[in-house]
Amino acid sequence: MNKKVVLLALIFGLTGTGPIWAQQLLKLQDAMQIAAKNSPDIKVVEFNLIQQQELLKAQEASYKASFKINLSPLSYSNDRVWYDLEQEFWTTTNLKSSGNFNIAQQLPWTDGTITLSNSLYWQQSSIEKYSSTTSKFNNNVRLQFDQPLFTYNHMKLELNSLKLSFENSKLNYNVQMLQLEKSVTTQFYTVYNQQMKLQISLEEYNNQIANFELIKNKVEGGLLSLEELYQAELNLATSKSSWENAKVSLDNSKDNFKMLIGMDIFNEVSVLADPVVDSVPVDMELAIKYALENRMELRQRQISIENAQASLTQTKANNAFQGNLSLSVGLVGDDANLTDIYHVPTDNEQVALSLQIPIFDWGERKARIKASETQIETQKVNYEDQKNTIVQTIRQSYRNLQNLLNQITIAEQNVKNAQLTYDINKERYANGDLTGMDLSLYQSQLSSKKLDLINAQINYKLEILNMKIQTLYDWETKISIVPSEYKKN
């Protein structure tokens, strides 16, 4: 079995945090897989991504030919109607049945619409005065074309807007996944840090137990004063208190970790991390280059600019000169017999040109255009600011990495020195040449230096992850992590 697993199992078995067989041991990769499935934040962005995808599908489907049938099987009326010519009220009765079949095809490349329709109805009418009943069939076949003029392509703009929204949702999903990786990794190492604190406090507590027994025997043998026993007992109580506090801090950090990744809060978990740090070479110029090429936040800023430009196009169309051309041709026929309905057909043609000519709008359109243009400039400023922020962040992260490597080297040497110092003074303490208070200071120094090393190692790993997220490039494996749909050709 792996030595780390044995060590962790021994720690938690001795500290009483729970039965060792009930602990679920998690590696960082395991935690990420659980979080990707259960994280509430990821679920929200996934739902938004699905929503935008379905809206885009619906819009694309709407540009295909639509087929509709409208039926009115029965319509009956019996009314008292005033006839101006005769200056009398007559009772009229109407019985009608109708249906309409319609095929409409939108033309996204022109923003026009072609419609083919066929309307068929049968009507039976009677008028009280004539005591007669007439019935007829009527059919109207029509092909119509409608084309907006002197304005922007509404369909094309709307489709492009939905494509941008969908792309933005995919970008947001990928950004959230990276942020989740950062959050999970940070919390994972927080739990690991608390585990190591518990281990160090347990070692210190065990040392104080051994020291107390040693001093107790010497005091009982008359070799040391009672004052040394009191000091040893105080040191023992202090170390036990630190150990108990470490257990509480560990349990709290575990609860936070389980909440983050979406685990049952009542499950017992421990984390297994590799504290060894291997120096990862990072080139700052390459890091900046990768970040400016690949960062999805920059593409999101570009999408904001494109959306603002689309808004300007729409704004310019308000209170502007516009027109509409409508052309239609058809055949109308009617007869008492359905089979003879087109015996004597009638042509039905129509041409209509309508124009909207604004006269005066008190400066409304000009002001709205100015506001939209200002929004575009704002988004451009945000884009440039985002680029500068990315460069600044990369430079800071690079400096942090170099400094943390130095801090790890220093911390490793400090641990060695503190351990040697403690061992020497422990021997002096056993020989009666050092007080318990002095030994306690050396013990605290050793524990502090061990924690400093662990923190430096964790901070380095987190900073390497931060550089990976900032550049979308894994510097450890030398592999780009840019989603395939955003890789430049």
TORLO-484172 format. One record per residue: z, x, y of N, C-alpha, C in turn. Coordinates in steps of 0.1 Angstrom, whole numbers, plus 5000, padded with zeros to 4 digits. Each point is the difference from the previous one (the first is absolute). Layout:
REM TORLO-484172
ZXYZXYZXY
...
This chain:
REM TORLO-484172
500050094988500049915012500050095012
499349955011500050085013501450025005
500250135004501350045005500549915012
499149965008500349925012500549864995
499449954990500449874995501450014994
500350104993501350024994501050015011
499750085010500950025011500449875007
498949925004500249885006500849904992
499750004987500749914991501550044999
500350135000501350054999500849965013
499350025012500649965012500449865001
499149914996500349865002501049954989
499950074989501049964989501450045004
500250125007501350045004500549935012
499149965009500549945013500349854998
499649944989500349864998499249915008
498850045004499149915008499349904991
500250014987499449904991499750074987
499849924989499750064987498750085001
500050124994498850085002498849934993
500249924989498949944994499549885008
500749965010499649885008499250055012
500050135003499350055012498450004997
499349965010498550014999499650125009
499550104993499750135007498649995006
499850015013498749995006499650135006
498750024998499350115008499349945012
499650085009499449955012498849924997
499150044991498849934996500449864995
501149994992500449874995500449915011
500850055009500449925012498849955008
499050085002498849965007499349894993
499950014987499349894993500749875001
501450004999500849885001499849945014
500150095010499949955014498649945003
499050064995498649955002499949864995
500749974989499949864994500949905007
501250055005501049915004500450005015
499550105007500350015014499649875008
500949935007499649895008499050035011
500150125006499150045011498650014994
499850064988498750024994499549864996
500849914995499549874996499449935012
500750015012499549935012498650065004
499850135000498750055004499049974989
500449994988499049974989499549855002
501049915004499649865002499150005012
500350075011499150005011498650064997
500050104991498750064996499249894992
500649934991499349904993499549895009
500849965010499649905009498850045008
500050125005498850045008498850024991
500250044988498850014990499449864998
500949904997499549874997499349945013
500650025012499349955012498650065001
499950134997498750075001499049944990
500549974988499249944990499549865004
500949935006499749865004498950005011
500250105009499050015011498650044995
500050094991498750044994499449894992
500849924993499549894992499549895009
500649995012499549895010498650035005
499550124999498750035005498949974989
500449964988499149964990499749855002
498949964994499649865001501149904995
500349905008501049904997499349874996
500549934990499449884995501149895001
499649895007501049895002499349874998
500849914994499649864998501049915006
499649915010500949905005499649874996
500849924994499749874995500949895007
499349895002500749885005499549884992
500649994988499449904990499949855006
501049975008500049865004500649995015
499349935008500449975013499749855004
500949925002499849865003500649965013
499349925008500549955013499549855002
500849925006499749865003500649985014
499150015011500550005014499349895008
500749965010499549915010499550085012
498750015002499450095009499349925011
500150065013499449945011498650055002
499049925001498650045002499749975015
499750105007499749985015498749925002
499050024992498849935002500149854999
500749964989500249864998501249945007
500850095005501349965007500849914991
500150054987500849934990500750094991
501149954993500750074990499449964986
499650104992499549974987500850084990
500249944988500750074989499050084992
500350134999499150094992500850064989
499350014989500650064988499150124995
500750114998499450124995500650064988
499250044990500450064988499250134999
500750124999499350125000500650104990
499150084995500350114991499250125003
500650125002499350125005500550134993
499150105001500450134995499250115007
500650125002499450115007500150124992
498950074997500050134993499650115011
500850105000499950105011500050144994
499150095004500050144997499950085013
501050085002500150085012500150154997
499250075007500050154998500250075013
501150075002500250085012499250134999
499650055012499250125001500850105008
500950084993500850105007499350095009
498850044996499250105008499549945013
499949875001499649945013501049915006
501149964992501049915005499549865000
498849974993499549874999500349934988
499549874999500349924988498849914997
499650014987499049914995500649894991
499649885003500649884993498949914994
500149974987499149914994500849884996
499749885005500849884997499149884995
500649924992499349884996501049895000
499749895008500949895002499349874994
500649944991499549874994501049895001
499549895005501049895001499249874997
500849904995499549864998500849915008
499449905007500749915008499549864998
500949914999499749854999500749935012
499249935008500549945012499649855001
500949925006499749865002500549965013
499349915007500449945013500149854999
501249955005500349864998498949915005
499450035011499049915007498849984991
499550124994498749994993500249964985
501250004996500349964986499150074990
499950135003499150094991500750134997
499650064989500650134997498950104997
500250125006499050114998500750124995
499250074992500650134994498950105000
500450135003499150115001500650134995
499250094995500350134997499550095012
500850105003499650105010500350144996
499050095001500250144996499650095011
500850115003499650095011500250144995
498950074998500050144996499850095012
500950105002499950085013500450154997
499250095006500250145000500350045014
501250065002500450045014500450145001
499750065012500350145002500750005014
501350065000500750015013500350155002
499750055013500150145003500650015014
501350065000500550045013499250105007
499950005014499250095007500950075011
499650125004500650075011501550024998
500550024988501450034998500250094988
501250044996500350094989499949924987
499950084989499949944987501449974995
500449875001501349964996500450034986
499049974991500350024985500250154997
499150085005500150144998501350065005
500449965012501350055006501249954992
499949884995501249944993500150074986
498850034994500150074987500550145002
499550075010500550135002501550015003
500549905008501449995002500849994988
499549914990500749994988500050124991
498850075001499950134992501050105006
500150015013501050095006501449964997
500349874999501449964997500350034985
499049994991500250044986500250154999
499250075007500150155000501450045005
500449945011501350035006501149974990
499949894992501049964991500150114988
498850054996500050104990500750135005
499750035013500650125006501549985001
500449885004501449975001500750014987
499449964989500550004987500250154996
499050085002500150144996501150085008
500049965013501150065009501449964995
500149874997501349964995500450064987
499050034991500350074987500550145003
499450075010500550135003501450005006
500249905009501349985006501149974989
499649924990500949974989500350124992
499050094998500250124993501050095008
499950005013500950085008501449944999
500149875001501449935000500650024986
499249984990500650014986500450154998
499250095004500450144998501250045007
500149965013501250035008501249944994
500049874995501149944994500350064987
499050044992500250064987500850135002
499650085010500750135002501449985006
500249885007501349975005501049974988
499549934990500849984988500250134993
499050084999500250144994501050085007
499950005014501050075008501449954997
500249874999501349954998500550034985
499150014991500350044986500550155000
499350085008500450145000501350025008
500349925010501250005007501249964991
499749904991501049964991500350114990
498950074995500250114991500850115006
499750045013500750105006501549975003
500249875004501449965002500749994987
499449974989500650004987500450154996
499150095002500350144997501250055009
500049965012501150045009501349934995
499949884996501249934995500650074987
499150034991500450074988500650145003
499450075010500650135004501449985006
500249895008501349975005501049964990
499649934989500949974989500550134993
499050094998500450134993500950085009
499750005013500950075009501449955001
500049865000501349945001500950034987
499450004989500750034987500550155001
499250085005500350145001501250025009
500049945012501150025010501249934995
499949894993501149934995500850084990
499250074991500750094990500750125007
499350055010500650125007501349955008
499949895006501249955007501249974990
499749944989501049984990500550134994
499250105000500550134995500650095011
500149945013500750075010499150115007
498750004997499250105006499449975013
500049875004499549955013501049905006
499949995013500949905006499549864998
500949905002499749864999499049965010
499950075011499049975011498650014994
499750104991498750014995499649884991
501049954993499749884991499749885009
500749985011499749895009498550015005
499750135004498650025005499049974989
500250054988499149974989499949864997
501149925001499949864997499249935011
500250055013499249945011498550034998
499750124996498650034998499449924989
500849974989499549924989499849865005
500949945008499849865004498849995010
499850115008498849995009498750014992
499950094990498850014992499849874992
501049934996499949884992499449895010
500650005012499549905010498550025003
499650135001498650035003499149954988
500550024988499349964988499849855000
501149935003499949855000499049955011
500150075012499149965010498550024996
499850114993498650044996499549894990
500949954991499649894991499649885007
500749965011499749885007498750025008
499850125006498750025007498850004990
500250054988498950004991499749864996
501049924997499749864996499349925011
500450035013499449935011498550045001
499850134999498650055001499149954989
500649984988499349944989499649865003
500949925005499749865004498850005010
500150085010498950015010498750034993
500050104991498850044993499449894991
500949934993499549894992499549885008
500649985011499449895009498650045005
499950135003498750045006498949994990
500250044987498950004990499949874993
500949905003500049874994500649994986
501050094997500649994987501249905001
500549954988501249924999501150095005
500849955010501050085006501250034990
500149924989501050024990499650104990
498850045000499650114990500650135004
500450084990500650135002498950105000
499850085010498950105001500650135004
499350114996500250135005498650065002
499950105009498750065003500050144994
498850044996499850144995499050075008
500450105008499150075009500150154997
498950065003499950154998500350065014
501150075001500450065013499350135003
499350054991499450135002498849985010
499950095009499049995011499050124998
498749964998499050105000499350005014
499850115006499350005013498649954998
499749905009498649945000499350045012
498950084998499250055011499349885008
500250005013499449905009499350075011
498849975003499350065011499949895011
500650045012500249905011498649955005
499050095002498749965005499449904990
500050034987499549914990500749875000
501350015002500849875000499649915011
499850065012499649925012498649944997
499150084994498649964997500049884991
500850014989500149904990500549875006
501150015008500649895006499149925009
499250085009499149935010498849944993
499750054988498849954992500549884992
501250004995500349904990501149905003
500850025011501149915003499549865002
500549904992499649875001500449935013
501150055006500449945013498950025010
499250115000498950025009498949904998
499749974988499049894997500549875005
501349974999500649885005499849995015
500250115007499850005014498549985003
499150054992498649985003499749854998
500649944990499849854997500549925012
501150055006500549935012499050015012
499450115001498950025010498849914997
499649994988498949924996500349855002
501249964997500449865002500149975015
500450095008500049985015498649995005
499150084995498649995004499449864996
500449954988499549874996500649895009
501250025004500649915010499350005013
499550125005499350015012498749924999
499350014988498749934998500249855001
501149954994500349865001500349965014
500850085007500349975014498849995009
499150094998498850005008499149874998
500249944989499249884997500749875007
501250025004500649885007499449985014
499749885003499449965013498750095003
499350034990498850085001498749914997
498950055005498749934997499850004985
499849884994499849984986499049894998
499550004987499049894997500149974985
499349894997499949974985498649934998
499350054990498749944996500249924987
499549884999500149924988498649944997
499650034988498749954995500249924987
499349884999500149934988498749924997
499749994987498849924996500549914988
499449884999500449924989499149884998
500349934990499349874996501049894999
499649895006500949884999499249894993
500549934991499349894993501049894998
499549875000500849894997499249894994
500549924991499349894993501049934992
499749874997500949924992500050054985
499050074996500050054986500250155001
500850054992500450145000498750094997
499249954990498850084996499050015011
500049915010499050005011500650055013
501150074999500750045012499250095009
499150084994499250095008498549954999
499849874999498649955000499450025014
500849985010499550035014501050085007
500150144997501050085006499850035015
501150035006500050045014500450145002
499250085008500450135003501250005010
500850104998501250015009500250155004
499650035012500150145005500950005012
500750125002500850015011500150145004
499950035013500250135006501049985012
501050084999501049995011500550145005
499950025012500550135006501149965010
501250054998501149985009500550135006
500350005013500550125007501349975007
500850105000501350005007499950105011
500049955013499850085011501349995009
500950114999501249995008499650025015
500749935009499850015014501150095007
501249964998501150075007501349974992
500750114997501249994992501350065006
499850025013501250065008500450134995
499150084994500450144996500750004986
500049894993500850004987499350104990
498749984999499350094990500250155003
499850035012500150145005501450054997
501049925002501450054998500350024985
499549904992500250014986499350134994
498850025005499250124995500850135004
500550005012500850125004501250024991
500749894997501250004991499650064986
498949954995499550054987499650155000
499450045011499650145002501350095000
501049945007501350085001500650014986
499949904992500550004987499350114991
498750015002499350114993500550135004
500150025013500550135005501450034995
500849904999501450014994500050054986
499149944992499950044986499550144998
499150045009499550145000501150105003
500849965010501150095003501050014988
500249894994500950004988499450084989
498750004999499450084989500250155003
499850045013500150145003501550044999
500949915004501450034999500450024985
499449914991500350014986499650144995
498850055004499550134996501050115004
500449995013500950105005501450004992
500449884997501349984993499950064986
498849984994499850064986500050155001
499450065009499950145002501450065002
500849935009501350045003500950004987
499949894993500849984988499750114990
498750034998499650104990500650145004
500050035013500550135004501550004998
500749905003501549994998500350014985
499349934992500250014985499850144995
498950065005499750144995501250095004
500549995012501150095004501249974992
500349874997501149964992500050064986
498850004994499850064987500350155000
499550075010500350155000501550025002
500649925009501550025002500849964988
499649904993500849964988499950104989
498950074998499950104990501050115004
500150045013501050105004501449954997
500249875003501449944998500450004986
499049984991500350004985500450144996
499250105004500450144997501450045005
500349965012501350035005501149934993
499749874997501049914993500350064985
498950054994500250054986500950135001
499850085010500850125001501549965004
500149905008501349955004500849954988
499349934991500749954988500550124991
499250104999500450114992501250075006
499950025013501150075007501349914999
499949875002501149925000500649994986
499250004990500550004986500850134997
499450115004500750134998501350015007
500049955013501250005008501149914994
499549894995501049914994500650064987
499150064992500550064987501050115003
499750085010500950115003501449955005
499949905009501349955006500749914990
499349944990500749934990500950094991
499450124998500850104993501250055008
499850025013501150035008501149895001
499549884999500949885000500850004987
499350034989500750004987501150115000
499750115007501050125000501149985011
499949895007501049975010499850075014
498850055002499750085012499349915011
499849874997499449915009500649864999
500249935011500649875000499049894996
500549894995499249894996499149955012
500650005012499249955011498850095002
500150134999498950095002499049984989
500449984988499049984989499349875002
500749905005499349875003498950025010
500250095009498950025010498850064994
500250104990498950064993499349904991
500849914994499449904992499149905008
500549965011499249925009498850075005
500150125003498850085004498950004989
500550024988499050014989499349864998
500849905000499449864999499049975011
500450045013499149985011498750084999
500150124995498750084999499149944988
500649954990499249944989499349885006
500749925008499449885005498950045010
500250105008499050055009498750044993
500150064988498950044993499249874994
500849914995499449884995499349925011
500649995012499449935011498750075005
500050145000498850075004498949984990
500350004987499049984990499449855001
500949915002499549865001499249985013
500450065011499349995013498650064998
499950114993498750064998499049914992
500549944990499249914991499649885009
500949955008499649895008499050035011
500150135005499050045010498750024994
499950054988498750024993499449864998
500849904996499549874999499549945013
500850035011499549965013498750065004
499850134997498750065003498949944992
500349964987499049934992499649875006
501049925005499749875006499350025013
500350105008499450025013498550054999
499750074989498750054998499149934990
500749924992499349934988499450114991
500850104998499650114991501250054993
499950014987501250054992499950155000
500950075007499950155001500550074987
500749924992500550064988498950004989
499249894999499049994990498650045006
499950025013498750025007499049894998
500549885000499249884998500149905012
498849965005500049905010500549864995
500849935008500549874996499449895008
498950035007499349905008499449894990
500349875003499349904992498550024999
499449974989498650034998499149935010
500449885004499149935009500050055014
500950095003500150065014499650155000
499650054989499550145000498650015006
499950105009498750015007499050074991
498849955002498950064991499750145006
